[in-house]
């Protein structure tokens, strides 16, 4: 992802297990921040969440977001990315959350019954 300086590219790798602090906008314009797992397809940040959560509703209504990627073992080493949600899909979302769970927790994700997973593709500016 060319928007991330070379010295911070390691934060994008699954083995780093960096966290993304996702900032979205509430209906009244106030910010809402959530720490999340993330992935990348080389061009987009991929955020996976359950349909109906606050971040899901916020990104559907207001696609402009900011994300800070932080390595847990080095909390003062981070990079900020601003971007826009350019695609929302349920296709492959269960497989994606399982892959993220394997990368972060070394086990499959336990999807609660009735929960629908969604992938948000964020294009950095």
Secondary structure as a PSIPRED ss2 file (coil, helix, strand):
# PSIPRED VFORMAT (PSIPRED V4.0)

   1 X C   1.000  0.000  0.000
   2 X C   1.000  0.000  0.000
   3 X C   1.000  0.000  0.000
   4 X C   1.000  0.000  0.000
   5 X C   1.000  0.000  0.000
   6 X H   0.000  1.000  0.000
   7 X H   0.000  1.000  0.000
   8 X H   0.000  1.000  0.000
   9 X H   0.000  1.000  0.000
  10 X H   0.000  1.000  0.000
  11 X H   0.000  1.000  0.000
  12 X H   0.000  1.000  0.000
  13 X C   1.000  0.000  0.000
  14 X H   0.000  1.000  0.000
  15 X H   0.000  1.000  0.000
  16 X H   0.000  1.000  0.000
  17 X C   1.000  0.000  0.000
  18 X C   1.000  0.000  0.000
  19 X E   0.000  0.000  1.000
  20 X E   0.000  0.000  1.000
  21 X E   0.000  0.000  1.000
  22 X E   0.000  0.000  1.000
  23 X E   0.000  0.000  1.000
  24 X E   0.000  0.000  1.000
  25 X E   0.000  0.000  1.000
  26 X C   1.000  0.000  0.000
  27 X C   1.000  0.000  0.000
  28 X C   1.000  0.000  0.000
  29 X C   1.000  0.000  0.000
  30 X C   1.000  0.000  0.000
  31 X E   0.000  0.000  1.000
  32 X E   0.000  0.000  1.000
  33 X E   0.000  0.000  1.000
  34 X E   0.000  0.000  1.000
  35 X E   0.000  0.000  1.000
  36 X E   0.000  0.000  1.000
  37 X C   1.000  0.000  0.000
  38 X C   1.000  0.000  0.000
  39 X E   0.000  0.000  1.000
  40 X E   0.000  0.000  1.000
  41 X C   1.000  0.000  0.000
  42 X C   1.000  0.000  0.000
  43 X C   1.000  0.000  0.000
  44 X E   0.000  0.000  1.000
  45 X E   0.000  0.000  1.000
  46 X E   0.000  0.000  1.000
  47 X E   0.000  0.000  1.000
  48 X E   0.000  0.000  1.000
  49 X E   0.000  0.000  1.000
  50 X E   0.000  0.000  1.000
  51 X C   1.000  0.000  0.000
  52 X C   1.000  0.000  0.000
  53 X C   1.000  0.000  0.000
  54 X H   0.000  1.000  0.000
  55 X H   0.000  1.000  0.000
  56 X H   0.000  1.000  0.000
  57 X H   0.000  1.000  0.000
  58 X H   0.000  1.000  0.000
  59 X H   0.000  1.000  0.000
  60 X H   0.000  1.000  0.000
  61 X H   0.000  1.000  0.000
  62 X C   1.000  0.000  0.000
  63 X C   1.000  0.000  0.000
  64 X E   0.000  0.000  1.000
  65 X E   0.000  0.000  1.000
  66 X E   0.000  0.000  1.000
  67 X E   0.000  0.000  1.000
  68 X E   0.000  0.000  1.000
  69 X E   0.000  0.000  1.000
  70 X E   0.000  0.000  1.000
  71 X E   0.000  0.000  1.000
  72 X C   1.000  0.000  0.000
  73 X C   1.000  0.000  0.000
  74 X E   0.000  0.000  1.000
  75 X E   0.000  0.000  1.000
  76 X E   0.000  0.000  1.000
  77 X E   0.000  0.000  1.000
  78 X E   0.000  0.000  1.000
  79 X E   0.000  0.000  1.000
  80 X E   0.000  0.000  1.000
  81 X E   0.000  0.000  1.000
  82 X E   0.000  0.000  1.000
  83 X E   0.000  0.000  1.000
  84 X E   0.000  0.000  1.000
  85 X E   0.000  0.000  1.000
  86 X E   0.000  0.000  1.000
  87 X E   0.000  0.000  1.000
  88 X E   0.000  0.000  1.000
  89 X E   0.000  0.000  1.000
  90 X C   1.000  0.000  0.000
  91 X C   1.000  0.000  0.000
  92 X C   1.000  0.000  0.000
  93 X H   0.000  1.000  0.000
  94 X H   0.000  1.000  0.000
  95 X H   0.000  1.000  0.000
  96 X H   0.000  1.000  0.000
  97 X H   0.000  1.000  0.000
  98 X H   0.000  1.000  0.000
  99 X H   0.000  1.000  0.000
 100 X H   0.000  1.000  0.000
 101 X H   0.000  1.000  0.000
 102 X H   0.000  1.000  0.000
 103 X H   0.000  1.000  0.000
 104 X H   0.000  1.000  0.000
 105 X H   0.000  1.000  0.000
 106 X C   1.000  0.000  0.000
 107 X C   1.000  0.000  0.000
 108 X C   1.000  0.000  0.000
 109 X C   1.000  0.000  0.000
 110 X C   1.000  0.000  0.000
 111 X C   1.000  0.000  0.000
 112 X C   1.000  0.000  0.000
 113 X C   1.000  0.000  0.000
 114 X C   1.000  0.000  0.000
 115 X C   1.000  0.000  0.000
 116 X C   1.000  0.000  0.000
 117 X E   0.000  0.000  1.000
 118 X E   0.000  0.000  1.000
 119 X E   0.000  0.000  1.000
 120 X E   0.000  0.000  1.000
 121 X E   0.000  0.000  1.000
 122 X E   0.000  0.000  1.000
 123 X E   0.000  0.000  1.000
 124 X E   0.000  0.000  1.000
 125 X C   1.000  0.000  0.000
